[in-house]
């Protein structure tokens, strides 16, 4: 619905997608909806984005993801 802001793809084909950026001066299609992080396995035959659940204790109402990066150890 709100498009993706950034995507980071791991060597194993997992893609993390940030979505829902709200920026002053830009139209927001879902102004009351918090940001989200999605996961997509690009090695699947029919990959689809699945919303990741964010654990309790996190201020989800103000979550406004701008960019995403991963660290592989």
Secondary structure, DSSP 4 states (H G I P E B T S, - for coil): ---EEEEEE-TTSEEEEEE----TTS--TTTTSPPEEEEEETTSTT---EEPPPPTTS-GGG-----------
